[in-house]
Amino acid sequence: MNNNSITLCRCMEETEEEKFRRIEEVIDEYRNEGGNLIPILHMAQGIYGYLPLELLQFIADKLGKPLSEVYGVTTFYSFFSTKPRGENTIRVCLGTACYVRGGKKIVEKLKQILGVDVGETTEDRKFTLEVMRCMGACGLAPAMTINDKVYKQVNPDKLESIIEKY
Ligand code: FES
């Protein structure tokens, strides 16, 4: 077999230094653009997986901005995370219809199955558990999502088998 025909992704093997170097390249690329902080944070999160304090400090230093400004932007937007995230994100709807029809029970059952609280990630980094506001599927409450897939009329007794698919 010709080994040259196989291209393996090295992302998983990338060292911390290599990740920081890549983020530095992104910062250099965006340095002179106005409103560059949000795109830089997006790219940095894409490369590193999340935005720990030492990475925010690195970005702040490279941009000559105070850490408080970089940290403030990171915590203001919900799509940025300062903690490691799971491979899969489970979001349970706790809008009124879902709440009334058992959304809370789903949260409790998932906490028990995964062994984490809301906002936390499992030790094996497989799942992050979150809650969300109404997603417009109220007629089929209670609803939840795993990544981009929507689960409607969720039965707490079926949760284990749903989770197993991931
Ligand atoms: S309240 Fe859950 S989808 Fe609307």
Boltz pocket constraint, residues with backbone or C-beta under 6 A from the ligand:
constraints:
  - pocket:
      binder: B
      contacts: [[A, 93], [A, 94], [A, 95], [A, 96], [A, 97], [A, 98], [A, 99], [A, 133], [A, 134], [A, 135], [A, 136], [A, 137], [A, 138], [A, 139], [A, 141], [A, 142], [A, 143]]
      max_distance: 6.0
